[in-house]
């Protein structure tokens, strides 16, 4: 059991805990994720406030990250030998998948608990990669490829689409939230279907993942 991740969760909700979950169609990858069983109940108003203040984004495998992990595992030649930045890494799912196929990876997330999750999920999957905080503190053009999954949930994040090119000449973006994403340096490469794990009861539309690549 991951004591540090449990401690972080229990600041939000004392009954919460993590458990190891395999990821469908992304074998052999697995992650420490929120165990849905002890939190499958109605919450008090104070608990709702605590959840909103300490939302454990790292404790879920978001659909776009899962879709990219599947794509990477199924197309290992696309990343093997490349230096890759996983921006907004969350649980580290993309970093783990990229490392599994032979990429040299930096998992980057400003949330310290996310960085802890990235480290523990690397150990869980017997891979290794660098974990960093602020992308802007990294050397410019420090990677061959930057990957960003589910980071466009807030339209204020859209300027990152330009910033990414300061750190890598090629960028992949997977998103299920922004339906009118249009940028002259990106094109839609594919669409996937994937659900967030554990299930959040999200609208069906959020299981449709759009995969963009720079050109």
Buried (B, 14 or more C-beta within 10 A) or exposed (E): EBEBBBEBBEEBBEEBBBBEBEBEEBEEBBBBBBBBEEBEEEEEEEBEEBBEEBEBBBBBBBBBBBBBBBBBBEEBEBBEEBBBBBBBBBBBBBBBBBBBBEBBBBBBBEBEBBBBBBBBBBEBBEBEBBBBBEBEEBEEEBBBBBBBBBBBBEEEBBEBBEBBBBBBEBBBBBBBBBEEBEEEEBEEBEEBEBBBBBEBEEEEEBBBBBBBBBE
